[in-house]
Amino acid sequence: MSIRLARTNPEIRKLSLSQLKGKWTGPVLAALVYMVISNALSYIPIPGTSINLFGDGAYGSEVQLPILSTLLGGALAIGICLYHLRLARNENPNIGTLFEGFNQFVQSIIAMVLISLITIIGMALLIVPGIIASLGLSQTFFIMADNPGINAIDAMKQSWEMTNGHKWTLLKLGLSFLPWAILTIFTLFIGMLWLMPYAYLSFANFYLQLKGHEPEIRLEDHLV
């Protein structure tokens, strides 16, 4: 049985903006560090981890396997979720928070591999199952950030249960940031440094609602 969400998506976004008011410097810096590391993991080549598509002929192309992203991406995902959970709880995270996910290194790899495989298989089945799977497992890294001793499988199960009845609402929350993401193209993507904290904090507040917890800050105290 799904819980009734206390706030609508617009209210969650307003709350998140109010929580960022006067505190943008830290989250923007965290977004920069996270984006630099994540992009570096995607482009750093590792000898022997590439494959040739369509053979070695004129139409062949070499593709680098995302080994580093798979190995380290889960830990970083936990770290960025933990950073914004602490913001949502009116705490004071720092850059070091981004790396606390490495305390769950093995479980983070398991979660990353399983979520990727399930989503890819779902996408291969006419896309919609992949979207449903992605939404159902979307809270996994928030759960792992919030419960350092939990294993990946249990976190994934909890995520699926928590999102029961709320996947459509979560999808609409994610899509609401799409126009802003498109606009960052005109800033050469520099605007992503501000959009990322806004979006992640909104997802953190959404997670807290799914968990049945209300942030310590009251929305009405921060709206003008």
ABEGO torsion letter per residue (X at the ends): XBBBBABBAAAAAAAAAAAABGAAAAAAAAAAAAAAAAAAAAABBBBGABBBBGEABAABBBBBBBAAAAAAAAAAAAAAAAAAAAAAAGBBBBAAAAAAAAAAAAAAAAAAAAAAAAAAAAAABGGAAAAAAAAAAAAAAAAAAABAABBAAAAAAAAAAAABGAAAAAAAAAAAAAAAAAAAAAAGGAAAAAAAAAAAAAAAAAAAAAAGBBBABBAAAABX
